[in-house]
């Protein structure tokens, strides 16, 4: 992974609200046996003190950074963590500490 892509990832996560949103999606992923690793945006809007249009913007930024994927199911938006990207970033960060 090049430094430009890594900078884009870290920039996306540098916003406090976006980071909180990403962590909520990641929590749903960790509880995958219940949810299939999915997170319905409607379920997390109530947990965050952020309006729906702002959440929509933050989701778009997370998708642009390739941190999550989304899928429309009727009127619901489903988000999933991009596990491959998480593994790549973790590997790169762990190499930096060796």
DALIN-V310768 format. One record per pair of residues at least 6 apart in sequence whose ideal C-beta (glycine too) atoms are under 7 Angstrom apart, sorted by the first residue. I is the first residue (numbers start at 1). GAP is how many residues later the second one is. D is the distance in Angstrom with one decimal. If there is no record, write none. Layout:
BEGIN
I/GAP/D, I/GAP/D
END
This chain:
BEGIN
1/87/5.4, 1/91/6.1, 8/57/5.1, 9/56/5.1, 9/58/6.4, 9/80/6.4, 12/6/6.2, 12/49/5.2, 12/50/5.8, 12/53/3.6, 12/55/6.1, 13/6/5.1, 13/9/6.3, 17/33/5.5, 17/41/6.0, 18/40/4.4, 18/43/6.0, 18/44/6.4, 20/28/6.2, 21/27/6.5, 21/34/6.5, 21/37/5.1, 22/40/5.8, 22/45/6.2, 24/15/6.7, 24/20/4.6, 24/23/6.1, 25/14/4.5, 25/43/5.8, 25/54/4.8, 25/56/5.9, 26/55/5.3, 28/7/5.3, 28/10/6.5, 28/11/3.5, 29/8/4.6, 29/51/6.7, 29/52/4.4, 37/43/5.7, 38/40/4.9, 38/42/5.7, 39/39/7.0, 39/40/4.8, 40/36/5.3, 40/38/5.8, 41/14/6.6, 41/18/6.8, 41/36/4.4, 41/38/6.3, 42/34/5.9, 45/7/6.0, 45/10/6.1, 48/7/6.9, 59/11/6.6, 59/20/6.6, 62/6/4.7, 63/7/5.9, 66/16/5.7, 66/19/5.4, 67/15/5.8, 67/18/6.3, 68/11/5.0, 68/12/6.3, 68/13/5.9, 68/14/6.0, 69/11/5.1, 69/13/6.0, 70/7/5.7, 70/8/6.6, 70/9/5.3, 71/7/4.7
END
